[in-house]
Amino acid sequence: STAYINDIEILGSNIIKPEYIMSKMSLKKGDLYDKDAMQQDLKTIYRLGYFTEKMKAIPVKNSNGTISLKIIVEENIPVTDFTIEGNTVVSSDEIMQYLLPLKGKPQNITAINQAMEKINECYYSKGYILSKIDSIYDDPDGTLNLSITEGKINKIMITGNEKTKEYVIERNIMTEPGTVYNENQVKQDLVRLYSTQAFKDVNRTIEVSEDNPDRFDVTIELKEQRTASVSVGGGLDSATGAFGSVGISDNNFRGLNQRVSLTGLVGSGILMSDSSIMSHMNYQAELSFFEPHFLNADNSLMSKIYYRDLGSYQIPLALERRIGIEGTVAHKLKYNKNLSTTLTTGVEYIHLSEGDANNIANLYKAHGLDIADRAKQLEGGLFLRLAPGLAYDSRDSAVNPRHGALASVRFEEAFGLDGFGKTNGRLTGMAKKFIPIAKKSSLTFTGRGGIKLHGSDMPEIMAYRLGGPYTIRGYKVNGVGTGTSFIMGSVELATPIPFVDRLKVNFLQNLRLTFWVDAGKVFDPTIASVLYDRPIQAITAGIGLKINMPGVGPLSVDYGFPLTNPGPNGSPNGYFTFGVGDMMY
């Protein structure tokens, strides 16, 4: 008990270095030998996992009164190789990266368990939450054998659907029986089902199959909601004025997840319009039909028949009537989930009539224009439209996006069916970039542009226009001008109203205070721009309130004032504008 340790020798350690073993011991060279401490060190060595229980410590007395400590150990059989069975969704190469650090070392149960945990974590991180290492055993030659049960699906059952057809539900479920269960994919299936708007709640349960304990039965539990509705409402919009509306719709028509809607609207006419727009009641009616699964799961079809009767936005002091039928097929691109293509086709009849002949005659005379050109200005017609488009959407949210981008481009060819000379082609594009600011605010950069590619006799009613809630705010509708091409941009900061977002009112959570700058210019101005001395280009700044409604888009009220000359018919003090929805193209 009073002898000091002169040296320590490790015997039987062939692969594990003696220095590593001694670094784990409490007794060191020069320490006073202690039998109890030695017993603790033997337990520590055993817990390293590399050695059998056959180990002992022999203290040998030296002639000088010190002790030479000999520790005899027996290494476990070294790991020489691996076999892996049962893996299909995770490659053997990927699993081997967790096993290879064990190769060539004595078997260590702690290290093996850690490797097993990492393999399980690899499966879980990919969504394979039902996978497990079923067994692990070693051969006499040191080969470790792993057997993995990945958790395959025996069957998928659906409950709770009373109206919705089962095959409609099944086509939204990409997970299939016989495949390995993946929680990430199942969550996408549940989101896809919920987004059909046919269900108020969607869940899943998992149970071990009675037929095969290595497989699982998945149950999709649905709670349908009432999808048919009748609505009566009203509001205020710069383009419609004070309006009342009535509608009937069904978001799960015939249980096929189709959407049918019939709406009618009567408005007082364009709100806060200038003298160029004829005071006239606004009448609109639309019957729309949406098929989310058109031919296959990657296509959808939106079609509508519409009627509009209003004071024309673009042709001064004219009355405008439109009747049309239109269909749009959208296709999701498989190689990029953010990209989709669209193809729109339809037939539209546009009729323009004189609203105030005396005032128009005076305007033409005052500007030295030939009144005979008025007939050209009132030209409408029957058109067949064909418009392919491409859209990109990587926004983190459709309600209040703070990250990502939204972009689109579309070419529209309008064939004049009652006069081929009216045929024209236009290219229009839009891009938005969202940048997060602080915790809840965002900065949005927007650019839009459009150009007439051909059609020297394109009717003026098809010209691009700037001014109003969807283009250059702070101007009345068309207040900047109309032309055969345009370019515009805007920067907008959207932020929650201080303290309001703390109120526990869901309606207010999407409310944003906005600060913005708009700028734009039209090219090749139309007769309307000449008659009313439009400035053709403008820069404005302003402030507004915006609330984003899912399925509708932003509802906004803005006050903007011009930073450039607004022209004789504009106001240097600016205007309020009211907007419903947004412009995609």
C-alpha positions, 0 to 999 in steps of 0.5 A: 500500500506504500509502493509507488508505480515504476512503470505500466505495461499493457499485454495482449493489446494487438490492435488497440494501442497501449497508450490509448488504454493508459490514457483512460486509466486513473493510475499513472506512472509514479502514483501510489499503487492502490488496489481499489483504484486498479479495480476501477481502472479494469472496469474502465478498460472493459467499458471501452468495449474492445476487450473480453472479460478476461483481463487482470492486473498483476503488480510485480514488486521491484528490488527498489520497493516500487511496483511494475504494473502488468495489465493483461487484456484479451481483445474481441474478434476484430471486425473484418467485413459487413453484409447488409440485407433488406435495404432498398430505399437507402443504398448500401454505400450510404449505410457503409459510411457509418460502418467502415470506421468499425472495420479492422478494430475489435468489436465494440458494442458501444461503437456498433450501437452508435453506428446503428443509431446513425443508420436509423437517423439516416432513414428517419431524416429521409422520412422513412420513420418505420424502418428499423435494424431488425437484427445484427450478428457476427460470424466467427471470421469477424463479419458483421451482418445487418438485417434491415426492415424498412417498413413497407405499406400493406394497404391504404384505407380511406375513411370519412368520405361521404360525398367525395368519390374514393378514386378522386381521393386516391389520385391525390395520394401518391403513396402506394401499397407495397412501397416503403412508408415515407412520412414526408411523402404522406404529409405532401399527400395530406396537404394535397387533399386538404388543398382540394377544399373538400375537407376540413380535416385530414389525418393519417393513422398507422397500424401494424398489419395483422396479415404481416407484422413486418408491414403496416396499414395506413388509414387516411381519415377525412372530415368533409366540409360543406362545399356548396355556398350562396354568397351576397356581398358588396364592396368598393373598387377603383375599377368597379366603384361601389358594387353589389354581388351575388354568387353560388358555388360548389368547391366539390361539385358532384364529389369530383373535386370540381369547382363550379361558380356562377357570379353576378355583379352590379357596380356604380362604375369606375370610382374616382375616374376622370372625365375620359370614362363614361359614367355608366353602370357596370354589369358583370356575370361569369360562369366558371368551371375548374377541373383539377385533374384534366387528363392526368394529375399534372394538368388542370383546366379552368374554363369560364363564360363571361359577360361584361357591360361597362364604361370603357377603361381604355376608349374615352367616353365609350361604352364597352360590352364583352362576351366570351368563352375561355379555357386555360390548361395548366401543366406542372413540370415534373423536373422543377416543382416551381415551374408550370406552363399554361395554354389559354384559348378562347373566343371573345366578342368586343363591342364599342359604342359612342357614349358622348358624341358632342364631347368627343367631337370637341376634343378631336377639334381642340387637338386638331384630329380628324373626327373620322378617326373616331370610328377606328378608335371604336373598333372592336370585333370577334377574336380567337385568342391563343396564349401559351405561358410559363410561370415560376413560383418559389414563394414561401407563402401565397398570403404574405410571402417573404422569400422567393420569387414569382415570375411569368411570361405569356405570348398572346395571339389574337386572330381577327375572325371578322377581319384578319387585319385586326390580328395581332400578337403581344408578349407580356411578362412579370417578375417579383422578388421577395426579400425578408426584412426583420422578423415579419416585414418584406421588401418586394421588387416588381417589374412588368413589361409588354410589347406588341410584336405584330399587328399594325391595325391592332384595335386600340381597345387591346392597348396596354394601359398604365395608371390605377390600382394594378399598375401606377398607383396615385393615378386614376385608371389610365391616368398615365397613358395607353400604348402598344407597349409599356414597362414599369417597376415598383418597390414595396415595403410591407410590414405589420402595423405596430401592436395590431399584429399582437391582437388575437384576431385572425383577420388582422394577422394578414394586414400589412402597412405598405410604403411604395414607389411605382414608375412606368412608361408607355410607348407609341401612345394611342389617340386616347393619350393624345386627347387627354394629354396623358403624361405617358411616363410617371413616378409615384410614391405612397402608403397603403393598407393591404390584406391578403386573402387566400384564393382572392389575392391582395385587397388594398387601399393606397394613397399615392402622389406623383413625383413627376409632372402628372399632366393637365388632367392629373393631380399633383396631390395624387389619388386614392386607389382601391384594388381587389386581386393582382395581375399575373401578366 
